[in-house]
Amino acid sequence: MARRERLICRAEDLAEAGQGVRFDVQRGDLRRPAFVVRFEGQPHAFLNQCGHIPVELDWQEGQFFDDSRLYLVCATHGALYHPRDGRCVGGRCAGRGLIPLSVVERDGNVYLMEEE
């Protein structure tokens, strides 16, 4: 299966542990919300769906980090996820992490790696 790159945003749009950028991905017949954030200098992207129940995480559009700027937080029930890999680190996610998406940063842009 071939992979193609889709532009998500400019690299400068992602500040370290700052506001994320929302975008959509196609999964079968459904368009699903997703987001990308910068953590430890790298972009990390996930489907925008809590592991606890299928609700979007951000408490305001693009706001995914908790007050400490160390974890992604679900605004609905407070589940915490590690921004590097989306694993559940606390709260109601009960061990169910976020679904990661493959992204690359190159030439001042961040791209989603999509399967064709």
KELUM-756898 format. One record per atom (N, C-alpha, C, O): residue number from 1; residue in one letter; atom name; x negated, y, z. Coordinates in pm, 1 decimal. Atoms other than C-alpha are relative to their C-alpha. Example, Ala and Ser with C-alpha at 12.3 -4.5 7.8 and 13.67 -1.06 7.14 Angstrom:
# residues 2
REC | 1 | A | N | -89.0 | -119.0 | 0.0 .
REC | 1 | A | CA | -1230.0 | -450.0 | 780.0 .
REC | 1 | A | C | -90.0 | 120.0 | 0.0 .
REC | 1 | A | O | -193.6 | 118.1 | 66.5 .
REC | 2 | S | N | 82.0 | -119.0 | -6.0 .
REC | 2 | S | CA | -1367.0 | -106.0 | 714.0 .
REC | 2 | S | C | 77.0 | 109.0 | 73.0 .
REC | 2 | S | O | 26.1 | 219.8 | 89.9 .
END
This chain:
# residues 116
REC | 1 | M | N | -84.5 | -118.1 | 0.0 .
REC | 1 | M | CA | 0.0 | 0.0 | 0.0 .
REC | 1 | M | C | -89.1 | 124.6 | 0.0 .
REC | 1 | M | O | -181.6 | 134.6 | 80.6 .
REC | 2 | A | N | 79.0 | -122.3 | 11.7 .
REC | 2 | A | CA | -141.5 | 338.5 | -98.9 .
REC | 2 | A | C | 40.2 | 100.2 | 108.3 .
REC | 2 | A | O | 152.7 | 99.6 | 158.1 .
REC | 3 | R | N | -25.8 | -106.5 | -97.2 .
REC | 3 | R | CA | -171.8 | 631.4 | 141.0 .
REC | 3 | R | C | -22.4 | 132.7 | -68.8 .
REC | 3 | R | O | -110.6 | 146.8 | -153.5 .
REC | 4 | R | N | 18.7 | -134.1 | 53.6 .
REC | 4 | R | CA | -132.3 | 994.3 | 56.1 .
REC | 4 | R | C | 2.4 | 99.0 | 115.0 .
REC | 4 | R | O | 56.3 | 71.3 | 222.2 .
REC | 5 | E | N | 5.5 | -105.7 | -100.6 .
REC | 5 | E | CA | -193.6 | 1312.5 | 247.7 .
REC | 5 | E | C | 109.0 | 101.9 | -25.2 .
REC | 5 | E | O | 135.5 | 140.2 | -139.1 .
REC | 6 | R | N | -100.3 | -106.1 | 8.6 .
REC | 6 | R | CA | 78.3 | 1563.7 | 322.3 .
REC | 6 | R | C | -40.7 | 111.7 | 96.1 .
REC | 6 | R | O | -64.9 | 87.2 | 214.3 .
REC | 7 | L | N | 38.6 | -114.2 | -82.9 .
REC | 7 | L | CA | -8.3 | 1910.5 | 450.3 .
REC | 7 | L | C | 104.0 | 23.6 | 109.5 .
REC | 7 | L | O | 223.7 | 32.4 | 82.2 .
REC | 8 | I | N | -88.3 | -33.7 | -113.1 .
REC | 8 | I | CA | 136.5 | 1977.8 | 797.2 .
REC | 8 | I | C | -14.8 | 147.3 | 35.3 .
REC | 8 | I | O | 84.2 | 219.9 | 44.2 .
REC | 9 | C | N | 23.4 | -137.5 | -43.3 .
REC | 9 | C | CA | -27.9 | 2307.1 | 896.2 .
REC | 9 | C | C | -146.6 | 35.5 | -20.7 .
REC | 9 | C | O | -228.3 | -49.2 | -56.9 .
REC | 10 | R | N | 139.6 | -42.4 | -1.1 .
REC | 10 | R | CA | -345.4 | 2510.7 | 900.2 .
REC | 10 | R | C | -60.5 | -41.5 | 133.9 .
REC | 10 | R | O | 8.7 | -42.2 | 235.7 .
REC | 11 | A | N | 67.3 | 40.4 | -123.8 .
REC | 11 | A | CA | -598.9 | 2395.1 | 1158.3 .
REC | 11 | A | C | 7.7 | 109.4 | 105.7 .
REC | 11 | A | O | 20.9 | 80.2 | 224.5 .
REC | 12 | E | N | -3.5 | -111.6 | -95.2 .
REC | 12 | E | CA | -595.8 | 2742.4 | 1316.3 .
REC | 12 | E | C | 137.0 | 16.9 | 66.3 .
REC | 12 | E | O | 149.0 | 90.4 | 164.3 .
REC | 13 | D | N | -132.6 | -5.8 | -61.6 .
REC | 13 | D | CA | -223.1 | 2698.2 | 1392.2 .
REC | 13 | D | C | 7.5 | -81.2 | 129.6 .
REC | 13 | D | O | 103.2 | -68.0 | 206.0 .
REC | 14 | L | N | 0.2 | 86.9 | -118.0 .
REC | 14 | L | CA | -316.8 | 2446.0 | 1664.3 .
REC | 14 | L | C | -106.9 | 44.0 | 98.3 .
REC | 14 | L | O | -225.3 | 17.0 | 77.8 .
REC | 15 | A | N | 92.2 | -38.6 | -106.5 .
REC | 15 | A | CA | -475.2 | 2595.8 | 1975.0 .
REC | 15 | A | C | -14.3 | -117.4 | 96.2 .
REC | 15 | A | O | 79.2 | -195.3 | 114.3 .
REC | 16 | E | N | 26.4 | 107.8 | -95.4 .
REC | 16 | E | CA | -631.5 | 2358.4 | 2227.3 .
REC | 16 | E | C | 106.7 | -0.8 | 110.1 .
REC | 16 | E | O | 126.0 | 98.2 | 180.7 .
REC | 17 | A | N | -105.4 | 19.8 | -100.9 .
REC | 17 | A | CA | -350.3 | 2222.6 | 2451.2 .
REC | 17 | A | C | 105.0 | 110.5 | -4.0 .
REC | 17 | A | O | 163.6 | 145.8 | 98.3 .
REC | 18 | G | N | -96.5 | -107.7 | 16.8 .
REC | 18 | G | CA | -125.9 | 2494.7 | 2311.5 .
REC | 18 | G | C | 125.2 | -46.8 | -71.8 .
REC | 18 | G | O | 159.3 | -165.1 | -70.8 .
REC | 19 | Q | N | -124.6 | 29.8 | 70.7 .
REC | 19 | Q | CA | 190.0 | 2511.4 | 2108.1 .
REC | 19 | Q | C | -25.8 | -99.1 | -113.1 .
REC | 19 | Q | O | -127.1 | -91.2 | -182.7 .
REC | 20 | G | N | 7.8 | 97.0 | 107.9 .
REC | 20 | G | CA | 249.6 | 2222.3 | 1870.1 .
REC | 20 | G | C | 74.1 | 48.5 | -123.0 .
REC | 20 | G | O | 144.7 | 149.3 | -119.8 .
REC | 21 | V | N | -69.4 | -27.9 | 125.3 .
REC | 21 | V | CA | 375.5 | 2225.2 | 1514.1 .
REC | 21 | V | C | 94.1 | -116.2 | -29.4 .
REC | 21 | V | O | 52.1 | -231.8 | -35.2 .
REC | 22 | R | N | -101.2 | 101.2 | 32.6 .
REC | 22 | R | CA | 696.2 | 2039.2 | 1434.1 .
REC | 22 | R | C | 4.8 | -22.2 | -150.6 .
REC | 22 | R | O | -18.7 | 69.7 | -229.1 .
REC | 23 | F | N | -19.9 | 34.6 | 140.6 .
REC | 23 | F | CA | 751.6 | 1858.7 | 1103.9 .
REC | 23 | F | C | 86.8 | -124.7 | -3.3 .
REC | 23 | F | O | 113.5 | -183.5 | 101.5 .
REC | 24 | D | N | -82.5 | 120.1 | 14.3 .
REC | 24 | D | CA | 964.9 | 1572.6 | 969.9 .
REC | 24 | D | C | -77.0 | -106.9 | -75.6 .
REC | 24 | D | O | -162.5 | -76.7 | -158.9 .
REC | 25 | V | N | 54.8 | 113.6 | 73.4 .
REC | 25 | V | CA | 864.9 | 1226.2 | 851.3 .
REC | 25 | V | C | 115.4 | -86.3 | -47.1 .
REC | 25 | V | O | 221.8 | -89.4 | 14.8 .
REC | 26 | Q | N | -100.5 | 92.2 | 53.7 .
REC | 26 | Q | CA | 1059.1 | 979.4 | 642.8 .
REC | 26 | Q | C | -30.5 | -139.0 | 52.7 .
REC | 26 | Q | O | -142.3 | -187.6 | 35.7 .
REC | 27 | R | N | 12.1 | 137.1 | -49.1 .
REC | 27 | R | CA | 1112.9 | 638.2 | 808.0 .
REC | 27 | R | C | 117.9 | -77.1 | -56.3 .
REC | 27 | R | O | 229.2 | -70.0 | -4.1 .
REC | 28 | G | N | -109.4 | 67.4 | 68.9 .
REC | 28 | G | CA | 1314.2 | 419.5 | 575.0 .
REC | 28 | G | C | 93.2 | 104.0 | -59.7 .
REC | 28 | G | O | 49.6 | 191.5 | -134.6 .
REC | 29 | D | N | -98.4 | -94.8 | 50.9 .
REC | 29 | D | CA | 1634.2 | 608.9 | 497.4 .
REC | 29 | D | C | 17.0 | 122.6 | 89.9 .
REC | 29 | D | O | 96.0 | 211.7 | 58.7 .
REC | 30 | L | N | -19.1 | -107.5 | -97.6 .
REC | 30 | L | CA | 1597.1 | 843.9 | 795.7 .
REC | 30 | L | C | -114.3 | 100.1 | 0.3 .
REC | 30 | L | O | -231.0 | 63.6 | -13.6 .
REC | 31 | R | N | 100.6 | -103.5 | -27.1 .
REC | 31 | R | CA | 1417.9 | 1174.9 | 839.3 .
REC | 31 | R | C | -8.9 | 12.0 | 150.8 .
REC | 31 | R | O | 92.2 | 29.0 | 218.9 .
REC | 32 | R | N | 19.8 | -3.0 | -144.1 .
REC | 32 | R | CA | 1267.4 | 1181.0 | 1185.8 .
REC | 32 | R | C | -86.1 | 119.7 | 39.2 .
REC | 32 | R | O | -180.5 | 153.2 | -32.3 .
REC | 33 | P | N | 82.9 | -110.9 | -45.7 .
REC | 33 | P | CA | 1129.3 | 1476.9 | 1382.9 .
REC | 33 | P | C | -133.6 | -51.3 | 53.4 .
REC | 33 | P | O | -141.3 | -159.1 | 112.4 .
REC | 34 | A | N | 134.1 | 33.9 | -46.6 .
REC | 34 | A | CA | 758.3 | 1470.0 | 1461.4 .
REC | 34 | A | C | -70.5 | 129.4 | 39.6 .
REC | 34 | A | O | -19.4 | 238.9 | 16.5 .
REC | 35 | F | N | 77.0 | -118.0 | -38.2 .
REC | 35 | F | CA | 491.7 | 1703.0 | 1599.7 .
REC | 35 | F | C | -147.6 | -33.3 | 4.1 .
REC | 35 | F | O | -187.4 | -149.3 | 15.0 .
REC | 36 | V | N | 145.0 | 12.1 | -13.3 .
REC | 36 | V | CA | 119.3 | 1762.4 | 1608.0 .
REC | 36 | V | C | -46.6 | 104.9 | 99.7 .
REC | 36 | V | O | 1.6 | 218.2 | 99.8 .
REC | 37 | V | N | 62.4 | -89.5 | -97.7 .
REC | 37 | V | CA | -84.9 | 1917.2 | 1891.0 .
REC | 37 | V | C | -151.4 | -18.3 | -9.4 .
REC | 37 | V | O | -199.8 | -115.3 | -67.7 .
REC | 38 | R | N | 145.6 | 14.6 | -8.9 .
REC | 38 | R | CA | -455.4 | 1978.2 | 1948.3 .
REC | 38 | R | C | -35.4 | -31.3 | 144.9 .
REC | 38 | R | O | 9.7 | 36.2 | 237.4 .
REC | 39 | F | N | 45.3 | 38.7 | -133.1 .
REC | 39 | F | CA | -618.6 | 1803.2 | 2244.3 .
REC | 39 | F | C | -141.6 | -54.3 | -13.2 .
REC | 39 | F | O | -169.7 | -136.9 | -100.0 .
REC | 40 | E | N | 141.8 | 36.9 | 4.5 .
REC | 40 | E | CA | -991.2 | 1759.3 | 2313.8 .
REC | 40 | E | C | -58.0 | 25.4 | -139.1 .
REC | 40 | E | O | -139.6 | -51.8 | -189.5 .
REC | 41 | G | N | 53.8 | -43.4 | 126.9 .
REC | 41 | G | CA | -1058.1 | 1940.2 | 1986.4 .
REC | 41 | G | C | 55.5 | -68.8 | -123.4 .
REC | 41 | G | O | 21.7 | -30.2 | -235.3 .
REC | 42 | Q | N | -51.5 | 77.4 | 112.9 .
REC | 42 | Q | CA | -866.8 | 1693.1 | 1767.5 .
REC | 42 | Q | C | 151.3 | 12.5 | -11.3 .
REC | 42 | Q | O | 219.3 | 28.3 | 90.1 .
REC | 43 | P | N | -145.5 | 3.2 | 14.1 .
REC | 43 | P | CA | -515.3 | 1695.6 | 1619.2 .
REC | 43 | P | C | 53.3 | -140.0 | 29.6 .
REC | 43 | P | O | -6.9 | -240.2 | -9.0 .
REC | 44 | H | N | -66.9 | 126.3 | -32.4 .
REC | 44 | H | CA | -281.9 | 1424.3 | 1750.0 .
REC | 44 | H | C | 147.6 | 18.2 | -31.3 .
REC | 44 | H | O | 209.0 | 116.6 | 10.1 .
REC | 45 | A | N | -139.9 | -12.6 | 42.5 .
REC | 45 | A | CA | 62.9 | 1358.9 | 1602.4 .
REC | 45 | A | C | 81.5 | -120.5 | 45.7 .
REC | 45 | A | O | 30.4 | -231.9 | 57.8 .
REC | 46 | F | N | -91.6 | 102.6 | -50.1 .
REC | 46 | F | CA | 364.3 | 1161.6 | 1723.1 .
REC | 46 | F | C | 140.6 | 26.1 | -53.1 .
REC | 46 | F | O | 174.0 | 138.4 | -90.8 .
REC | 47 | L | N | -142.6 | -22.7 | 19.5 .
REC | 47 | L | CA | 729.3 | 1105.4 | 1648.0 .
REC | 47 | L | C | 48.7 | 77.6 | 121.3 .
REC | 47 | L | O | 3.0 | 53.4 | 233.1 .
REC | 48 | N | N | -52.2 | -82.1 | -109.4 .
REC | 48 | N | CA | 921.0 | 1356.8 | 1857.9 .
REC | 48 | N | C | 118.0 | -72.9 | 64.4 .
REC | 48 | N | O | 234.2 | -35.5 | 48.6 .
REC | 49 | Q | N | -102.6 | 83.1 | -64.2 .
REC | 49 | Q | CA | 1106.1 | 1094.6 | 2059.8 .
REC | 49 | Q | C | -56.1 | -58.4 | 128.7 .
REC | 49 | Q | O | -157.9 | -127.6 | 126.8 .
REC | 50 | C | N | 40.3 | 51.8 | -130.0 .
REC | 50 | C | CA | 1074.7 | 1011.8 | 2428.4 .
REC | 50 | C | C | 7.0 | -153.1 | 0.7 .
REC | 50 | C | O | 93.3 | -212.2 | -64.1 .
REC | 51 | G | N | -1.1 | 145.1 | -14.2 .
REC | 51 | G | CA | 991.3 | 650.3 | 2516.9 .
REC | 51 | G | C | 112.8 | -49.5 | 88.6 .
REC | 51 | G | O | 148.0 | -167.3 | 83.7 .
REC | 52 | H | N | -108.1 | 35.4 | -92.9 .
REC | 52 | H | CA | 1268.8 | 652.9 | 2778.6 .
REC | 52 | H | C | 133.6 | -11.5 | -73.5 .
REC | 52 | H | O | 196.9 | -117.1 | -73.5 .
REC | 53 | I | N | -119.8 | -1.1 | 83.6 .
REC | 53 | I | CA | 1563.3 | 751.0 | 2559.7 .
REC | 53 | I | C | -32.1 | 85.6 | -122.8 .
REC | 53 | I | O | -117.8 | 173.7 | -114.0 .
REC | 54 | P | N | 38.1 | -70.2 | 123.0 .
REC | 54 | P | CA | 1557.9 | 884.3 | 2201.4 .
REC | 54 | P | C | 45.2 | 146.1 | -5.1 .
REC | 54 | P | O | 136.8 | 182.1 | -79.1 .
REC | 55 | V | N | -22.0 | -144.5 | 3.9 .
REC | 55 | V | CA | 1558.0 | 1258.8 | 2273.7 .
REC | 55 | V | C | -132.9 | 66.4 | -34.6 .
REC | 55 | V | O | -239.1 | 9.0 | -10.7 .
REC | 56 | E | N | 121.5 | -73.5 | 33.3 .
REC | 56 | E | CA | 1309.0 | 1517.9 | 2150.6 .
REC | 56 | E | C | -65.4 | 51.0 | 127.8 .
REC | 56 | E | O | 2.6 | 80.9 | 226.0 .
REC | 57 | L | N | 75.4 | -36.6 | -118.9 .
REC | 57 | L | CA | 1035.4 | 1615.0 | 2395.1 .
REC | 57 | L | C | -1.3 | 148.9 | 31.0 .
REC | 57 | L | O | 15.0 | 186.6 | 147.1 .
REC | 58 | D | N | 31.7 | -140.3 | -26.4 .
REC | 58 | D | CA | 983.6 | 1989.8 | 2353.2 .
REC | 58 | D | C | 111.9 | 72.8 | 74.6 .
REC | 58 | D | O | 230.2 | 60.2 | 43.0 .
REC | 59 | W | N | -95.4 | -75.0 | -82.3 .
REC | 59 | W | CA | 1147.4 | 2214.9 | 2611.4 .
REC | 59 | W | C | 36.9 | 131.1 | -66.4 .
REC | 59 | W | O | 145.0 | 184.1 | -40.8 .
REC | 60 | Q | N | -29.1 | -107.3 | 94.4 .
REC | 60 | Q | CA | 1128.2 | 2506.3 | 2367.2 .
REC | 60 | Q | C | -71.4 | -42.3 | -126.6 .
REC | 60 | Q | O | -168.6 | -117.6 | -119.6 .
REC | 61 | E | N | 59.0 | 48.6 | 124.0 .
REC | 61 | E | CA | 1042.4 | 2460.8 | 2002.6 .
REC | 61 | E | C | -152.1 | 12.6 | 1.2 .
REC | 61 | E | O | -207.1 | 121.6 | 17.2 .
REC | 62 | G | N | 145.2 | 4.2 | 5.5 .
REC | 62 | G | CA | 678.5 | 2354.9 | 1981.0 .
REC | 62 | G | C | -69.8 | -5.9 | 134.4 .
REC | 62 | G | O | -192.6 | -13.7 | 138.6 .
REC | 63 | Q | N | 59.2 | 5.0 | -134.7 .
REC | 63 | Q | CA | 624.1 | 2347.5 | 2361.1 .
REC | 63 | Q | C | 6.0 | -143.9 | 51.7 .
REC | 63 | Q | O | 111.6 | -190.9 | 94.0 .
REC | 64 | F | N | 5.2 | 141.3 | -37.2 .
REC | 64 | F | CA | 511.5 | 1993.4 | 2446.3 .
REC | 64 | F | C | -82.4 | -27.9 | 124.2 .
REC | 64 | F | O | -62.6 | -131.1 | 188.4 .
REC | 65 | F | N | 87.8 | 24.4 | -114.5 .
REC | 65 | F | CA | 248.8 | 2030.3 | 2721.2 .
REC | 65 | F | C | 66.6 | 38.5 | 131.7 .
REC | 65 | F | O | 148.9 | 129.9 | 137.0 .
REC | 66 | D | N | -46.0 | -36.4 | -133.7 .
REC | 66 | D | CA | 324.0 | 2033.4 | 3093.5 .
REC | 66 | D | C | -79.3 | 121.9 | 47.2 .
REC | 66 | D | O | -165.1 | 172.0 | -25.5 .
REC | 67 | D | N | 64.9 | -120.8 | -52.1 .
REC | 67 | D | CA | 207.8 | 2323.4 | 3312.8 .
REC | 67 | D | C | -151.5 | -15.3 | 13.3 .
REC | 67 | D | O | -224.9 | 82.7 | 0.7 .
REC | 68 | S | N | 143.5 | 22.7 | -16.5 .
REC | 68 | S | CA | -134.5 | 2162.8 | 3368.1 .
REC | 68 | S | C | -74.2 | -1.0 | -133.7 .
REC | 68 | S | O | -197.0 | 8.2 | -137.0 .
REC | 69 | R | N | 56.4 | 10.4 | 135.4 .
REC | 69 | R | CA | -191.1 | 2140.2 | 2989.6 .
REC | 69 | R | C | -81.1 | -128.6 | -18.6 .
REC | 69 | R | O | -165.5 | -136.9 | -107.8 .
REC | 70 | L | N | 68.8 | 128.6 | 10.1 .
REC | 70 | L | CA | -314.9 | 1782.7 | 3046.0 .
REC | 70 | L | C | 86.9 | -108.0 | -61.7 .
REC | 70 | L | O | 35.1 | -206.2 | -114.9 .
REC | 71 | Y | N | -91.8 | 104.4 | 46.4 .
REC | 71 | Y | CA | -3.5 | 1587.2 | 2944.4 .
REC | 71 | Y | C | 112.3 | 58.8 | -84.8 .
REC | 71 | Y | O | 149.1 | 175.4 | -70.5 .
REC | 72 | L | N | -123.0 | -32.4 | 72.0 .
REC | 72 | L | CA | 284.5 | 1595.4 | 2700.0 .
REC | 72 | L | C | 114.6 | -38.6 | 91.4 .
REC | 72 | L | O | 108.1 | -142.0 | 157.9 .
REC | 73 | V | N | -109.5 | 25.4 | -92.5 .
REC | 73 | V | CA | 612.9 | 1611.9 | 2888.7 .
REC | 73 | V | C | 133.4 | 1.3 | -74.2 .
REC | 73 | V | O | 156.3 | 83.2 | -163.2 .
REC | 74 | C | N | -136.4 | 0.6 | 52.3 .
REC | 74 | C | CA | 970.0 | 1520.0 | 2801.2 .
REC | 74 | C | C | 81.7 | 98.4 | 82.4 .
REC | 74 | C | O | 90.9 | 85.7 | 204.5 .
REC | 75 | A | N | -76.8 | -103.2 | -69.2 .
REC | 75 | A | CA | 1186.7 | 1818.3 | 2886.5 .
REC | 75 | A | C | 126.6 | -54.8 | 64.7 .
REC | 75 | A | O | 178.0 | 4.9 | 159.3 .
REC | 76 | T | N | -125.6 | 53.3 | -52.0 .
REC | 76 | T | CA | 1489.7 | 1598.0 | 2954.0 .
REC | 76 | T | C | -16.8 | -69.6 | 134.4 .
REC | 76 | T | O | 59.6 | -42.4 | 227.0 .
REC | 77 | H | N | 14.6 | 77.9 | -123.1 .
REC | 77 | H | CA | 1359.9 | 1360.7 | 3224.5 .
REC | 77 | H | C | -138.6 | 6.6 | 61.9 .
REC | 77 | H | O | -162.6 | -58.1 | 163.8 .
REC | 78 | G | N | 130.8 | -18.6 | -60.8 .
REC | 78 | G | CA | 998.4 | 1462.1 | 3288.8 .
REC | 78 | G | C | -101.2 | -110.7 | -24.5 .
REC | 78 | G | O | -204.8 | -113.0 | 42.0 .
REC | 79 | A | N | 98.0 | 103.9 | 31.4 .
REC | 79 | A | CA | 824.5 | 1156.4 | 3141.2 .
REC | 79 | A | C | -128.2 | 66.3 | -49.7 .
REC | 79 | A | O | -122.8 | 164.8 | -123.3 .
REC | 80 | L | N | 129.1 | -55.5 | 38.5 .
REC | 80 | L | CA | 451.4 | 1224.0 | 3093.5 .
REC | 80 | L | C | -74.7 | -96.1 | -91.5 .
REC | 80 | L | O | -74.3 | -217.4 | -70.4 .
REC | 81 | Y | N | 73.7 | 77.8 | 99.4 .
REC | 81 | Y | CA | 238.7 | 1106.7 | 2800.5 .
REC | 81 | Y | C | -137.8 | 60.4 | -19.7 .
REC | 81 | Y | O | -154.7 | 182.2 | -14.8 .
REC | 82 | H | N | 134.5 | -50.4 | 26.8 .
REC | 82 | H | CA | -133.3 | 1130.2 | 2731.3 .
REC | 82 | H | C | -4.6 | 52.4 | -143.4 .
REC | 82 | H | O | 35.7 | -18.6 | -235.5 .
REC | 83 | P | N | -1.9 | -58.4 | 134.4 .
REC | 83 | P | CA | -184.4 | 1364.0 | 2432.5 .
REC | 83 | P | C | -99.9 | -63.3 | -97.1 .
REC | 83 | P | O | -89.5 | -41.3 | -217.8 .
REC | 84 | R | N | 95.1 | 63.7 | 89.9 .
REC | 84 | R | CA | -474.8 | 1159.9 | 2294.5 .
REC | 84 | R | C | 62.7 | -117.4 | -74.4 .
REC | 84 | R | O | 39.4 | -135.1 | -194.0 .
REC | 85 | D | N | -52.2 | 122.8 | 60.6 .
REC | 85 | D | CA | -279.2 | 838.6 | 2230.9 .
REC | 85 | D | C | 149.5 | -22.3 | 21.8 .
REC | 85 | D | O | 205.0 | -119.1 | -30.2 .
REC | 86 | G | N | -144.0 | 11.1 | -22.4 .
REC | 86 | G | CA | 80.6 | 892.8 | 2351.0 .
REC | 86 | G | C | 41.3 | -101.0 | 104.8 .
REC | 86 | G | O | 160.5 | -126.1 | 122.3 .
REC | 87 | R | N | -38.2 | 100.4 | -99.7 .
REC | 87 | R | CA | 63.0 | 632.0 | 2626.8 .
REC | 87 | R | C | 71.1 | 65.5 | 118.1 .
REC | 87 | R | O | 42.5 | 179.4 | 155.0 .
REC | 88 | C | N | -75.9 | -45.2 | -116.4 .
REC | 88 | C | CA | 302.6 | 667.9 | 2919.0 .
REC | 88 | C | C | -93.5 | 7.3 | 120.1 .
REC | 88 | C | O | -163.9 | -89.2 | 150.1 .
REC | 89 | V | N | 83.1 | -13.8 | -119.0 .
REC | 89 | V | CA | 124.9 | 803.4 | 3227.1 .
REC | 89 | V | C | 82.2 | 30.0 | 125.0 .
REC | 89 | V | O | 26.7 | 38.3 | 234.5 .
REC | 90 | G | N | -82.8 | -23.8 | -117.5 .
REC | 90 | G | CA | 421.0 | 873.5 | 3455.0 .
REC | 90 | G | C | 141.4 | 38.7 | -36.5 .
REC | 90 | G | O | 169.9 | 80.5 | -148.7 .
REC | 91 | G | N | -139.1 | -37.7 | 21.8 .
REC | 91 | G | CA | 789.5 | 934.9 | 3494.2 .
REC | 91 | G | C | 81.7 | -114.5 | -58.3 .
REC | 91 | G | O | 44.5 | -231.3 | -47.5 .
REC | 92 | R | N | -98.8 | 97.7 | 43.9 .
REC | 92 | R | CA | 1080.0 | 758.0 | 3331.3 .
REC | 92 | R | C | -32.0 | -73.2 | -129.6 .
REC | 92 | R | O | 54.1 | -144.0 | -181.8 .
REC | 93 | C | N | 31.9 | 69.3 | 125.9 .
REC | 93 | C | CA | 895.9 | 630.0 | 3022.5 .
REC | 93 | C | C | -21.6 | -149.1 | 21.5 .
REC | 93 | C | O | -23.0 | -225.4 | -75.1 .
REC | 94 | A | N | 6.7 | 142.6 | -36.6 .
REC | 94 | A | CA | 850.6 | 295.0 | 3205.6 .
REC | 94 | A | C | -96.1 | -78.3 | -89.8 .
REC | 94 | A | O | -65.0 | -188.9 | -134.0 .
REC | 95 | G | N | 100.3 | 69.5 | 79.1 .
REC | 95 | G | CA | 538.8 | 205.2 | 3011.0 .
REC | 95 | G | C | 15.9 | 12.3 | -150.2 .
REC | 95 | G | O | -70.7 | -33.2 | -225.0 .
REC | 96 | R | N | -22.2 | -16.1 | 145.2 .
REC | 96 | R | CA | 684.5 | 293.5 | 2670.0 .
REC | 96 | R | C | -57.0 | 134.4 | -43.6 .
REC | 96 | R | O | -12.0 | 240.1 | 0.6 .
REC | 97 | G | N | 66.6 | -121.0 | 46.0 .
REC | 97 | G | CA | 463.0 | 543.1 | 2494.6 .
REC | 97 | G | C | 66.2 | 61.9 | -121.0 .
REC | 97 | G | O | 168.2 | 14.2 | -170.6 .
REC | 98 | L | N | -43.5 | -66.3 | 122.5 .
REC | 98 | L | CA | 511.7 | 778.7 | 2205.4 .
REC | 98 | L | C | -51.0 | -78.1 | -120.6 .
REC | 98 | L | O | -147.9 | -153.3 | -110.0 .
REC | 99 | I | N | 41.8 | 66.8 | 123.3 .
REC | 99 | I | CA | 483.1 | 651.5 | 1849.2 .
REC | 99 | I | C | -96.5 | 92.9 | -73.2 .
REC | 99 | I | O | -56.8 | 199.6 | -120.1 .
REC | 100 | P | N | 99.5 | -86.5 | 63.4 .
REC | 100 | P | CA | 158.4 | 789.9 | 1702.7 .
REC | 100 | P | C | 12.1 | 0.0 | -152.2 .
REC | 100 | P | O | 59.3 | -96.1 | -213.0 .
REC | 101 | L | N | 6.1 | -14.9 | 144.8 .
REC | 101 | L | CA | 120.6 | 914.8 | 1346.5 .
REC | 101 | L | C | -143.9 | 32.8 | -37.7 .
REC | 101 | L | O | -214.2 | 99.7 | 38.0 .
REC | 102 | S | N | 137.0 | -21.3 | 44.5 .
REC | 102 | S | CA | -203.3 | 923.3 | 1150.3 .
REC | 102 | S | C | -14.6 | 138.6 | -64.2 .
REC | 102 | S | O | 57.1 | 172.4 | -158.4 .
REC | 103 | V | N | 28.6 | -132.0 | 54.9 .
REC | 103 | V | CA | -340.8 | 1273.4 | 1084.1 .
REC | 103 | V | C | -150.5 | 17.4 | -15.5 .
REC | 103 | V | O | -229.4 | -46.3 | 54.2 .
REC | 104 | V | N | 140.3 | -37.0 | 19.0 .
REC | 104 | V | CA | -669.3 | 1414.2 | 957.9 .
REC | 104 | V | C | -9.2 | 151.4 | -10.5 .
REC | 104 | V | O | 82.9 | 218.3 | -57.4 .
REC | 105 | E | N | 27.2 | -142.2 | 13.7 .
REC | 105 | E | CA | -819.6 | 1760.1 | 978.6 .
REC | 105 | E | C | -117.1 | 15.4 | -95.3 .
REC | 105 | E | O | -223.7 | -42.8 | -75.1 .
REC | 106 | R | N | 104.0 | -19.3 | 101.4 .
REC | 106 | R | CA | -1019.4 | 1874.1 | 677.4 .
REC | 106 | R | C | 20.3 | 133.5 | -71.0 .
REC | 106 | R | O | 133.0 | 173.9 | -99.5 .
REC | 107 | D | N | -2.9 | -124.5 | 76.7 .
REC | 107 | D | CA | -1106.1 | 2198.8 | 502.3 .
REC | 107 | D | C | 98.6 | 102.8 | 55.8 .
REC | 107 | D | O | 165.3 | 173.5 | -19.6 .
REC | 108 | G | N | -84.4 | -100.7 | -63.3 .
REC | 108 | G | CA | -914.8 | 2409.5 | 755.6 .
REC | 108 | G | C | 147.6 | -32.1 | 4.2 .
REC | 108 | G | O | 229.2 | 54.7 | 35.1 .
REC | 109 | N | N | -140.2 | 42.1 | -1.7 .
REC | 109 | N | CA | -590.8 | 2209.5 | 730.2 .
REC | 109 | N | C | 15.6 | -131.8 | 75.3 .
REC | 109 | N | O | -80.6 | -206.5 | 93.5 .
REC | 110 | V | N | -34.4 | 127.2 | -63.7 .
REC | 110 | V | CA | -417.9 | 1923.7 | 912.4 .
REC | 110 | V | C | 98.7 | -71.4 | -92.2 .
REC | 110 | V | O | 198.8 | -13.7 | -134.7 .
REC | 111 | Y | N | -80.3 | 79.6 | 91.9 .
REC | 111 | Y | CA | -268.4 | 1647.2 | 698.5 .
REC | 111 | Y | C | 53.8 | -123.7 | 68.0 .
REC | 111 | Y | O | -14.8 | -186.3 | 148.7 .
REC | 112 | L | N | -60.5 | 126.4 | -39.7 .
REC | 112 | L | CA | -30.8 | 1362.1 | 773.3 .
REC | 112 | L | C | -38.8 | -104.2 | -104.4 .
REC | 112 | L | O | -29.3 | -79.0 | -224.5 .
REC | 113 | M | N | 31.9 | 110.6 | 90.4 .
REC | 113 | M | CA | -144.9 | 1031.1 | 624.2 .
REC | 113 | M | C | 126.4 | -85.7 | -12.7 .
REC | 113 | M | O | 165.7 | -154.2 | 81.7 .
REC | 114 | E | N | -125.3 | 70.8 | 22.3 .
REC | 114 | E | CA | 169.6 | 879.3 | 471.5 .
REC | 114 | E | C | -22.8 | -122.5 | -88.1 .
REC | 114 | E | O | -106.7 | -121.3 | -178.1 .
REC | 115 | E | N | 2.2 | 118.1 | 84.6 .
REC | 115 | E | CA | 220.6 | 533.6 | 326.4 .
REC | 115 | E | C | 97.1 | 21.4 | -115.6 .
REC | 115 | E | O | 208.3 | 70.5 | -95.9 .
REC | 116 | E | N | -87.1 | -17.9 | 116.5 .
REC | 116 | E | CA | 362.2 | 535.9 | -25.8 .
REC | 116 | E | C | 79.3 | -126.1 | -26.7 .
REC | 116 | E | O | 158.3 | -130.6 | -120.9 .
END
